[in-house]
């Protein structure tokens, strides 16, 4: 289970022989970013995933990838590579970001167990992220939980019980396939191949397809996050509700 532990300091139970636990940030967080670009202010839906020493900031306009370092007094410094979207498919929530050689320094402050604030202020942009831990995230995520039908506005995807998946976008003919494997109780590792898409095409016969992570958030949405330098892919899928059959119906008394 991913959870936020020992953020403000390394923990010890009191004995000199006790090992000191390293401070970490972890879990899936959701909220919004309020950003000032010159005289224009915008509010952007944002998600943050901490996994081991990596940080994934997923926004509707760009993805940021990097790492963090724990400081004192409940603070953490982040340094992230910025990947703006050139052709965002906001209708289907398919986003591909390409690294623009800009690194963005940020400062995170752990407010309470479930609240995290991230600030940044550079010569070209300034903003503030206000996030809450997704306590409803699917924390027990076997392959059987992901198996089934998933959809976007124009796309469909099937996931088998062994983790194999295949999908396509009927509007653009973009196709993808790959495999999911257990990683942690709440995360799956992913290998994905794509073809006939506007960006992030990894041929089906590629020896080394792109690698990434998958999770199901508290709203039941399946997230795919994959990277292949200098690009990063973020795809979101809604579950397809099972159709009730006549045998499932229960007659009213």
C-alpha contacts under 8 A as a table, 3 or more apart, distances in Angstrom:
res1	aa1	res2	aa2	distance
1	X	139	X	5.80
1	X	140	X	7.56
1	X	184	X	7.01
1	X	185	X	5.34
1	X	186	X	5.83
2	X	26	X	5.91
2	X	27	X	4.97
2	X	139	X	7.38
2	X	185	X	7.81
2	X	186	X	6.67
3	X	25	X	7.91
3	X	26	X	5.51
3	X	27	X	5.26
4	X	7	X	6.83
4	X	24	X	7.04
4	X	25	X	5.59
4	X	26	X	5.17
4	X	27	X	6.48
4	X	113	X	7.54
5	X	23	X	6.79
5	X	24	X	6.16
5	X	25	X	6.88
5	X	26	X	7.62
6	X	9	X	5.67
6	X	10	X	5.79
6	X	11	X	6.12
6	X	21	X	7.72
6	X	22	X	7.37
6	X	23	X	4.90
6	X	24	X	6.40
7	X	10	X	7.50
7	X	23	X	5.12
7	X	24	X	5.62
7	X	25	X	6.29
7	X	70	X	7.53
7	X	74	X	6.62
7	X	110	X	7.45
8	X	23	X	7.11
8	X	70	X	7.90
8	X	71	X	7.85
8	X	72	X	6.52
8	X	73	X	6.21
8	X	74	X	4.35
8	X	75	X	7.20
8	X	110	X	7.67
9	X	22	X	7.97
9	X	23	X	5.89
9	X	72	X	6.97
9	X	74	X	7.61
10	X	20	X	6.25
10	X	21	X	5.45
10	X	22	X	5.26
10	X	23	X	5.06
11	X	20	X	5.86
11	X	21	X	5.39
11	X	22	X	7.37
11	X	23	X	7.63
12	X	15	X	7.45
12	X	18	X	6.58
12	X	19	X	6.99
12	X	20	X	5.41
12	X	21	X	6.81
13	X	18	X	6.88
14	X	18	X	7.13
15	X	18	X	5.18
23	X	70	X	6.91
24	X	52	X	7.62
24	X	53	X	7.87
24	X	70	X	7.44
25	X	50	X	6.06
25	X	51	X	7.77
25	X	52	X	7.78
26	X	49	X	7.11
26	X	50	X	4.44
26	X	51	X	5.71
26	X	52	X	7.06
27	X	49	X	5.91
27	X	50	X	5.47
27	X	51	X	7.05
27	X	133	X	7.01
27	X	134	X	7.66
28	X	47	X	7.27
28	X	48	X	5.80
28	X	49	X	4.56
28	X	50	X	6.59
28	X	133	X	6.14
28	X	134	X	5.73
28	X	137	X	7.46
28	X	217	X	7.77
29	X	47	X	5.58
29	X	48	X	5.01
29	X	49	X	6.33
29	X	131	X	5.90
29	X	132	X	5.42
29	X	133	X	4.40
29	X	134	X	5.24
30	X	46	X	6.01
30	X	47	X	4.42
30	X	48	X	6.39
30	X	131	X	5.26
30	X	132	X	5.59
30	X	133	X	6.58
30	X	134	X	6.44
31	X	45	X	6.20
31	X	46	X	5.41
31	X	47	X	6.31
31	X	129	X	7.20
31	X	130	X	5.71
31	X	131	X	4.40
31	X	132	X	6.28
32	X	43	X	6.51
32	X	44	X	5.36
32	X	45	X	4.46
32	X	46	X	4.84
32	X	47	X	7.69
32	X	129	X	5.73
32	X	130	X	5.84
32	X	131	X	6.76
33	X	42	X	7.98
33	X	43	X	5.53
33	X	44	X	4.97
33	X	45	X	6.42
33	X	46	X	6.24
33	X	127	X	6.73
33	X	128	X	5.58
33	X	129	X	4.25
33	X	130	X	6.58
34	X	41	X	6.99
34	X	42	X	5.74
34	X	43	X	4.49
34	X	44	X	6.41
34	X	127	X	5.45
34	X	128	X	5.40
34	X	129	X	6.43
35	X	41	X	5.61
35	X	42	X	5.43
35	X	43	X	6.45
35	X	44	X	7.81
35	X	125	X	7.29
35	X	126	X	5.79
35	X	127	X	4.03
35	X	128	X	6.49
36	X	39	X	6.80
36	X	40	X	5.77
36	X	41	X	4.49
36	X	42	X	6.64
36	X	125	X	6.10
36	X	126	X	5.39
36	X	127	X	5.94
37	X	40	X	5.28
37	X	41	X	6.29
37	X	124	X	7.03
37	X	125	X	5.37
37	X	126	X	7.03
38	X	41	X	7.92
38	X	124	X	7.62
38	X	125	X	7.38
44	X	59	X	6.72
44	X	60	X	6.51
44	X	61	X	7.81
45	X	59	X	6.05
45	X	60	X	6.30
46	X	57	X	7.09
46	X	58	X	5.69
46	X	59	X	4.57
46	X	60	X	7.00
46	X	129	X	7.89
47	X	57	X	5.84
47	X	58	X	5.04
47	X	59	X	6.50
47	X	131	X	7.88
48	X	55	X	7.11
48	X	56	X	5.56
48	X	57	X	4.51
48	X	58	X	6.12
49	X	55	X	5.91
49	X	56	X	5.05
49	X	57	X	6.58
50	X	53	X	7.25
50	X	54	X	5.90
50	X	55	X	4.85
50	X	56	X	6.50
51	X	54	X	5.35
51	X	55	X	6.62
53	X	67	X	5.78
53	X	68	X	6.68
54	X	65	X	7.45
54	X	66	X	5.83
54	X	67	X	4.72
54	X	68	X	7.16
55	X	64	X	7.91
55	X	65	X	5.74
55	X	66	X	5.32
55	X	67	X	5.32
55	X	68	X	7.16
55	X	80	X	7.88
56	X	63	X	7.32
56	X	64	X	5.99
56	X	65	X	4.95
56	X	66	X	6.97
57	X	63	X	5.65
57	X	64	X	4.94
57	X	65	X	6.43
58	X	62	X	6.79
58	X	63	X	4.81
58	X	64	X	6.67
58	X	234	X	7.70
59	X	62	X	5.27
59	X	63	X	5.75
60	X	90	X	7.66
61	X	84	X	6.36
61	X	85	X	6.10
61	X	88	X	7.72
62	X	82	X	7.07
62	X	83	X	5.51
62	X	84	X	4.20
62	X	85	X	5.47
62	X	97	X	6.17
63	X	82	X	6.27
63	X	83	X	5.09
63	X	84	X	6.42
63	X	85	X	7.87
63	X	97	X	6.14
63	X	232	X	7.42
64	X	80	X	5.66
64	X	81	X	5.44
64	X	82	X	4.70
64	X	83	X	5.86
65	X	80	X	5.05
65	X	81	X	5.25
65	X	82	X	6.85
65	X	83	X	7.92
66	X	78	X	7.29
66	X	79	X	5.79
66	X	80	X	4.14
66	X	81	X	5.97
67	X	78	X	5.85
67	X	79	X	5.91
67	X	80	X	6.56
68	X	76	X	6.64
68	X	77	X	5.54
68	X	78	X	4.26
68	X	79	X	6.40
69	X	76	X	5.62
69	X	77	X	5.35
69	X	78	X	6.52
70	X	75	X	6.50
70	X	76	X	4.47
70	X	77	X	6.59
71	X	74	X	6.92
71	X	75	X	5.25
71	X	76	X	5.15
71	X	77	X	7.12
72	X	75	X	5.81
72	X	76	X	7.77
74	X	109	X	5.83
74	X	110	X	5.50
74	X	111	X	7.81
75	X	107	X	7.00
75	X	108	X	5.64
75	X	109	X	4.68
75	X	110	X	6.53
76	X	107	X	5.86
76	X	108	X	4.99
76	X	109	X	6.46
77	X	105	X	7.32
77	X	106	X	5.92
77	X	107	X	4.69
77	X	108	X	6.18
78	X	105	X	5.71
78	X	106	X	4.97
78	X	107	X	6.07
78	X	108	X	7.35
79	X	103	X	6.57
79	X	104	X	5.74
79	X	105	X	4.58
79	X	106	X	6.33
80	X	103	X	5.44
80	X	104	X	5.20
80	X	105	X	6.46
80	X	106	X	7.92
81	X	99	X	6.69
81	X	100	X	7.97
81	X	101	X	7.26
81	X	102	X	6.08
81	X	103	X	4.62
81	X	104	X	6.34
82	X	98	X	7.90
82	X	99	X	5.73
82	X	100	X	6.34
82	X	101	X	7.38
82	X	102	X	5.81
82	X	103	X	6.10
82	X	104	X	6.81
83	X	97	X	4.44
83	X	98	X	4.56
83	X	99	X	4.27
83	X	100	X	6.11
83	X	231	X	7.21
83	X	232	X	7.29
84	X	96	X	7.96
84	X	97	X	4.86
84	X	98	X	5.85
84	X	99	X	6.95
84	X	100	X	7.21
85	X	88	X	5.59
85	X	95	X	6.58
85	X	96	X	5.65
85	X	97	X	4.43
85	X	98	X	6.63
86	X	96	X	7.41
86	X	97	X	6.93
86	X	98	X	7.68
87	X	95	X	7.54
87	X	96	X	7.33
87	X	198	X	7.56
87	X	199	X	7.99
88	X	93	X	7.89
88	X	94	X	6.67
88	X	95	X	5.11
88	X	96	X	6.78
89	X	92	X	5.72
89	X	93	X	5.78
89	X	94	X	5.13
89	X	95	X	6.08
90	X	93	X	4.69
90	X	94	X	6.51
90	X	95	X	7.46
91	X	94	X	7.92
91	X	153	X	6.48
92	X	152	X	5.19
92	X	153	X	5.35
92	X	154	X	6.59
92	X	155	X	7.27
92	X	236	X	7.60
93	X	152	X	7.53
93	X	234	X	7.82
93	X	235	X	5.90
93	X	236	X	5.59
93	X	237	X	7.90
94	X	233	X	7.65
94	X	234	X	6.02
94	X	235	X	4.61
94	X	236	X	6.69
95	X	233	X	5.89
95	X	234	X	5.18
95	X	235	X	6.36
96	X	199	X	6.69
96	X	200	X	6.79
96	X	231	X	6.73
96	X	232	X	5.65
96	X	233	X	4.64
96	X	234	X	6.45
97	X	231	X	5.49
97	X	232	X	5.22
97	X	233	X	6.59
98	X	230	X	5.68
98	X	231	X	4.46
98	X	232	X	6.59
99	X	102	X	7.45
99	X	229	X	7.98
99	X	230	X	5.33
99	X	231	X	6.26
104	X	120	X	7.80
104	X	122	X	7.96
105	X	120	X	6.48
106	X	118	X	6.52
106	X	119	X	5.66
106	X	120	X	4.62
106	X	121	X	7.67
107	X	118	X	5.46
107	X	119	X	5.24
107	X	120	X	6.32
108	X	116	X	6.96
108	X	117	X	5.59
108	X	118	X	4.15
108	X	119	X	6.38
109	X	116	X	5.92
109	X	117	X	5.23
109	X	118	X	6.30
110	X	113	X	7.56
110	X	115	X	6.50
110	X	116	X	4.86
110	X	117	X	6.59
111	X	114	X	7.83
111	X	115	X	5.44
111	X	116	X	5.69
111	X	117	X	7.10
112	X	115	X	5.08
112	X	116	X	7.24
114	X	132	X	5.35
114	X	133	X	5.00
115	X	130	X	7.53
115	X	131	X	5.83
115	X	132	X	4.75
115	X	133	X	6.52
116	X	130	X	6.21
116	X	131	X	5.17
116	X	132	X	6.32
116	X	133	X	7.88
117	X	128	X	7.09
117	X	129	X	5.58
117	X	130	X	4.82
117	X	131	X	6.21
118	X	128	X	5.67
118	X	129	X	4.90
118	X	130	X	6.70
119	X	126	X	7.73
119	X	127	X	5.90
119	X	128	X	4.45
119	X	129	X	6.33
120	X	125	X	7.84
120	X	126	X	5.40
120	X	127	X	5.47
120	X	128	X	6.49
121	X	125	X	6.05
121	X	126	X	4.15
121	X	127	X	6.56
122	X	125	X	5.35
122	X	126	X	6.04
134	X	137	X	5.49
134	X	217	X	7.13
134	X	218	X	6.17
135	X	218	X	7.02
136	X	139	X	7.98
136	X	217	X	6.92
136	X	218	X	4.12
136	X	219	X	7.58
137	X	186	X	7.94
137	X	216	X	6.26
137	X	217	X	4.26
137	X	218	X	3.98
137	X	219	X	7.60
137	X	220	X	7.86
138	X	141	X	6.10
138	X	186	X	6.19
138	X	215	X	7.47
138	X	216	X	5.50
138	X	217	X	5.96
138	X	218	X	6.37
138	X	220	X	7.74
139	X	185	X	5.96
139	X	186	X	4.31
140	X	185	X	5.17
140	X	186	X	5.48
141	X	144	X	7.91
141	X	145	X	6.00
141	X	146	X	7.49
141	X	185	X	5.70
141	X	186	X	5.15
141	X	187	X	6.81
141	X	188	X	7.68
141	X	215	X	7.81
141	X	216	X	7.86
142	X	145	X	5.50
142	X	146	X	7.21
142	X	182	X	6.85
142	X	185	X	7.40
143	X	146	X	5.31
143	X	147	X	6.23
143	X	161	X	6.10
143	X	162	X	6.74
143	X	163	X	5.96
143	X	180	X	7.57
143	X	181	X	7.30
143	X	182	X	7.11
144	X	147	X	5.11
144	X	161	X	5.49
144	X	162	X	7.98
146	X	159	X	6.75
146	X	161	X	7.81
146	X	163	X	7.87
147	X	158	X	7.42
147	X	159	X	4.69
147	X	160	X	5.12
147	X	161	X	5.12
147	X	163	X	7.08
148	X	158	X	5.70
148	X	159	X	5.21
148	X	160	X	6.54
148	X	161	X	7.86
148	X	240	X	7.92
149	X	156	X	7.31
149	X	157	X	5.84
149	X	158	X	4.70
149	X	159	X	6.49
149	X	239	X	6.42
149	X	240	X	5.46
150	X	156	X	5.85
150	X	157	X	5.07
150	X	158	X	6.27
150	X	159	X	7.92
150	X	237	X	5.77
150	X	238	X	5.58
150	X	239	X	4.60
150	X	240	X	5.26
151	X	154	X	7.60
151	X	155	X	5.47
151	X	156	X	4.39
151	X	157	X	6.07
151	X	237	X	5.35
151	X	238	X	5.28
151	X	239	X	6.33
151	X	240	X	6.41
152	X	155	X	4.79
152	X	156	X	6.38
152	X	236	X	7.53
152	X	237	X	5.55
152	X	238	X	6.25
154	X	169	X	5.46
154	X	170	X	5.62
154	X	171	X	5.90
155	X	167	X	7.09
155	X	168	X	5.55
155	X	169	X	4.05
155	X	170	X	5.94
155	X	171	X	7.77
156	X	167	X	5.49
156	X	168	X	5.84
156	X	169	X	6.63
157	X	165	X	6.92
157	X	166	X	5.57
157	X	167	X	3.90
157	X	168	X	6.61
158	X	165	X	5.52
158	X	166	X	5.59
158	X	167	X	6.33
159	X	163	X	6.17
159	X	164	X	5.72
159	X	165	X	4.24
159	X	166	X	6.76
160	X	163	X	5.30
160	X	164	X	5.24
160	X	165	X	6.14
161	X	164	X	7.43
162	X	180	X	7.95
163	X	179	X	5.27
163	X	180	X	4.54
163	X	181	X	6.28
164	X	177	X	7.58
164	X	178	X	5.83
164	X	179	X	4.32
164	X	180	X	6.24
165	X	177	X	5.38
165	X	178	X	5.47
165	X	179	X	5.96
165	X	180	X	7.70
166	X	175	X	7.70
166	X	176	X	5.84
166	X	177	X	4.19
166	X	178	X	6.73
167	X	175	X	5.79
167	X	176	X	5.35
167	X	177	X	6.24
168	X	173	X	6.23
168	X	174	X	5.50
168	X	175	X	4.21
168	X	176	X	6.20
169	X	172	X	5.61
169	X	173	X	5.13
169	X	174	X	5.20
169	X	175	X	6.51
170	X	173	X	5.32
170	X	174	X	7.61
172	X	197	X	7.36
173	X	196	X	6.55
173	X	197	X	7.34
174	X	194	X	7.36
174	X	195	X	6.09
174	X	196	X	4.87
174	X	197	X	4.44
174	X	198	X	7.78
175	X	194	X	5.65
175	X	195	X	5.34
175	X	196	X	6.42
175	X	197	X	6.99
176	X	192	X	6.88
176	X	193	X	5.49
176	X	194	X	4.21
176	X	195	X	6.34
177	X	192	X	5.76
177	X	193	X	5.41
177	X	194	X	6.61
177	X	204	X	7.95
178	X	190	X	7.28
178	X	191	X	5.31
178	X	192	X	4.35
178	X	193	X	5.90
179	X	190	X	5.79
179	X	191	X	5.38
179	X	192	X	6.72
180	X	188	X	6.15
180	X	189	X	5.73
180	X	190	X	4.65
180	X	191	X	6.69
180	X	214	X	7.81
181	X	188	X	5.47
181	X	189	X	5.21
181	X	190	X	6.45
182	X	185	X	7.57
182	X	187	X	6.98
182	X	188	X	4.79
182	X	189	X	6.23
183	X	186	X	7.85
183	X	187	X	5.61
183	X	188	X	4.81
183	X	189	X	5.52
184	X	187	X	5.03
184	X	188	X	6.63
186	X	215	X	6.62
186	X	216	X	8.00
187	X	213	X	6.68
187	X	214	X	5.86
187	X	215	X	5.22
188	X	213	X	5.64
188	X	214	X	5.00
188	X	215	X	6.40
189	X	211	X	7.47
189	X	212	X	5.89
189	X	213	X	4.65
189	X	214	X	6.25
190	X	211	X	5.57
190	X	212	X	4.87
190	X	213	X	5.29
190	X	214	X	6.48
190	X	224	X	7.93
190	X	226	X	7.66
191	X	209	X	6.01
191	X	210	X	5.64
191	X	211	X	4.59
191	X	212	X	6.34
192	X	202	X	7.95
192	X	209	X	5.80
192	X	210	X	5.47
192	X	211	X	6.47
192	X	212	X	7.84
192	X	226	X	7.66
193	X	201	X	7.21
193	X	202	X	5.02
193	X	203	X	6.12
193	X	204	X	5.60
193	X	206	X	7.84
193	X	209	X	5.54
193	X	210	X	6.63
194	X	197	X	6.93
194	X	200	X	6.91
194	X	201	X	4.86
194	X	202	X	4.95
194	X	203	X	6.05
194	X	204	X	6.72
195	X	201	X	5.06
195	X	202	X	6.30
195	X	203	X	5.73
195	X	204	X	7.00
196	X	201	X	6.81
197	X	200	X	6.97
197	X	201	X	6.08
198	X	201	X	7.62
200	X	231	X	7.09
200	X	232	X	7.90
200	X	233	X	7.16
202	X	206	X	6.58
202	X	209	X	6.33
202	X	210	X	7.18
203	X	206	X	5.19
203	X	209	X	7.89
204	X	209	X	7.97
206	X	209	X	5.89
210	X	226	X	6.32
210	X	227	X	6.16
210	X	228	X	5.67
211	X	226	X	5.48
211	X	227	X	6.32
211	X	228	X	7.52
212	X	224	X	7.29
212	X	225	X	5.35
212	X	226	X	3.91
212	X	227	X	6.29
213	X	224	X	6.09
213	X	225	X	5.26
213	X	226	X	6.41
214	X	222	X	7.06
214	X	223	X	5.44
214	X	224	X	4.72
214	X	225	X	6.28
215	X	222	X	5.78
215	X	223	X	5.40
215	X	224	X	7.08
216	X	219	X	7.85
216	X	220	X	5.68
216	X	221	X	5.37
216	X	222	X	4.47
216	X	223	X	6.20
217	X	220	X	5.40
217	X	221	X	5.49
217	X	222	X	6.70
217	X	223	X	7.63
218	X	221	X	7.38
220	X	238	X	7.11
220	X	239	X	7.04
221	X	236	X	6.59
221	X	237	X	5.70
221	X	238	X	5.12
221	X	239	X	6.81
222	X	236	X	5.65
222	X	237	X	5.07
222	X	238	X	6.52
222	X	239	X	7.68
223	X	234	X	7.11
223	X	235	X	5.82
223	X	236	X	4.70
223	X	237	X	6.62
224	X	233	X	7.58
224	X	234	X	5.58
224	X	235	X	5.01
224	X	236	X	6.39
225	X	232	X	7.36
225	X	233	X	5.62
225	X	234	X	4.72
225	X	235	X	6.73
226	X	232	X	5.75
226	X	233	X	5.04
226	X	234	X	6.69
227	X	230	X	7.78
227	X	231	X	5.85
227	X	232	X	4.20
227	X	233	X	6.01
228	X	231	X	5.28
228	X	232	X	6.16
229	X	232	X	7.20
244	X	248	X	6.07
244	X	249	X	7.39
245	X	248	X	5.25
245	X	249	X	6.81
246	X	249	X	5.35
247	X	250	X	7.94
